[in-house]
Amino acid sequence: MRVSISLLVALILAAAAVHGQEHATEPRPASAPPRDTTAALVLSLGGGASRYVMPHDARLDIDREGAAYMFRLCLHTSRRLRAGVESGWTLFYSYELNDVETSFGHTDAGLTLSAIPVLAVFSMPVFGSLTVHAGTGGYFVRSHATSFGETVDVVRFAQGWMAALSWDVGVFRQTRVGAELKWYGATEFDDGVVLLQLRMSFPLLTW
């Protein structure tokens, strides 16, 4: 799996180089820095819904839907390939059990699995306002369990990756809004979610 992730990033970088050479004379992307600047540090904020799509071993019904939030800080230049970092928070799944019989007696129990991504991200406009994103890094996966009135939190780091497709449109000067369809995969633990988010991006700094 790690080889396939590295191969995915390598292919995107190679495609970006070829695409940039073939289309050097094309109009600048809509989200490129203003013509009187050479670069911009662009912040993207997003929020929406997530769905856990991986199989679950436990013989119980889990709640696969949840919320997800993200921020991405990316360097935009006159070149088509951008690089940056992404983080945020997303819910993987949760479940609750009522009046469970154990060797210590009866109790209510529950578990929530969430994650904070820490990813290096590469982005490239491919057609009009459509942009593809690919990231590699990992996730801080948090397991929050409750039983017998007590809570237990366990945080572990899992290697993983991200792939996304976004669309946005300018609404005010350099501010853009749109939507993003995304995959988060914590491959080391075989966890994965599909996300659909609304997003807004704007430059924090230009030079």
Stockholm file with secondary structure:
# STOCKHOLM 1.0

chainA/1-207         MRVSISLLVALILAAAAVHGQEHATEPRPASAPPRDTTAALVLSLGGGASRYVMPHDARLDIDREGAAYMFRLCLHTSRRLRAGVESGWTLFYSYELNDVETSFGHTDAGLTLSAIPVLAVFSMPVFGSLTVHAGTGGYFVRSHATSFGETVDVVRFAQGWMAALSWDVGVFRQTRVGAELKWYGATEFDDGVVLLQLRMSFPLLTW
#=GR chainA/1-207 SS CHHHHHHHHHHHHHHHHHHHHHTTTSCCCTTSCCTTCSEEEEEEEEEEEEEECSCCCSSSCCBCEEEEEEEEEEEEESSSCEEEEEEEEEEEEEEEEEEEEETTEEEEEEEEEEEEEEEEEEEEEEETTEEEEEEEEEEEEEEEEEETTEEEEEEEEEEEEEEEEEEEEEEETTEEEEEEEEEEEEGGGTEEEEEEEEEEEEEEEEC
#=GC SS_cons         CHHHHHHHHHHHHHHHHHHHHHTTTSCCCTTSCCTTCSEEEEEEEEEEEEEECSCCCSSSCCBCEEEEEEEEEEEEESSSCEEEEEEEEEEEEEEEEEEEEETTEEEEEEEEEEEEEEEEEEEEEEETTEEEEEEEEEEEEEEEEEETTEEEEEEEEEEEEEEEEEEEEEEETTEEEEEEEEEEEEGGGTEEEEEEEEEEEEEEEEC
//
